[in-house]
């Protein structure tokens, strides 16, 4: 499971982006593009912080 942890975080982030767009979740004062950039940056940071562990 640890081998696929970066992949799981990336897929979960894509799921969050799709969910936010599907349910039309808006952050007051920010546009949809800014919301997507914020979520994308959080996902990229999460993937970056997970250590690389091979088999």
C-alpha positions as CSV (number, residue, x, y, z in Angstrom):
1,X,0.0,0.0,0.0
2,X,2.9,2.4,0.8
3,X,4.1,1.8,-2.7
4,X,1.0,3.5,-4.2
5,X,0.5,6.2,-1.6
6,X,1.5,9.1,-4.0
7,X,-0.8,7.7,-6.7
8,X,-3.7,7.4,-4.1
9,X,-3.2,11.0,-3.0
10,X,-3.2,12.2,-6.7
11,X,-6.4,10.3,-7.5
12,X,-8.1,11.6,-4.4
13,X,-7.2,15.1,-5.4
14,X,-8.6,14.7,-8.8
15,X,-11.7,13.3,-7.2
16,X,-12.0,16.4,-5.0
17,X,-11.6,18.7,-8.0
18,X,-14.4,16.8,-9.9
19,X,-16.6,16.8,-6.8
20,X,-16.2,20.5,-6.2
21,X,-17.2,21.2,-9.9
22,X,-20.0,18.7,-9.9
23,X,-21.6,20.1,-6.7
24,X,-20.8,23.6,-7.7
25,X,-19.0,24.4,-4.4
26,X,-17.9,28.1,-4.4
27,X,-15.5,29.9,-2.1
28,X,-16.9,33.4,-1.5
29,X,-14.8,36.1,-3.1
30,X,-12.8,33.7,-5.3
31,X,-13.5,32.4,-8.8
32,X,-13.6,28.8,-9.9
33,X,-10.2,29.0,-11.4
34,X,-8.6,30.2,-8.1
35,X,-10.4,27.4,-6.2
36,X,-9.0,24.8,-8.7
37,X,-5.5,26.3,-8.3
38,X,-5.7,26.1,-4.5
39,X,-6.9,22.5,-4.5
40,X,-4.3,21.6,-7.2
41,X,-1.5,23.2,-5.1
42,X,-2.7,21.3,-2.0
43,X,-2.7,18.0,-3.9
44,X,0.8,18.7,-5.4
45,X,2.1,19.5,-1.9
46,X,0.6,16.3,-0.5
47,X,2.2,14.2,-3.2
48,X,5.5,16.0,-2.7
49,X,5.5,15.4,1.0
50,X,4.9,11.6,0.8
51,X,8.3,9.9,0.9
52,X,9.4,7.7,-2.1
53,X,9.3,4.0,-1.1
54,X,9.9,1.3,-3.6
55,X,9.2,-2.4,-3.3
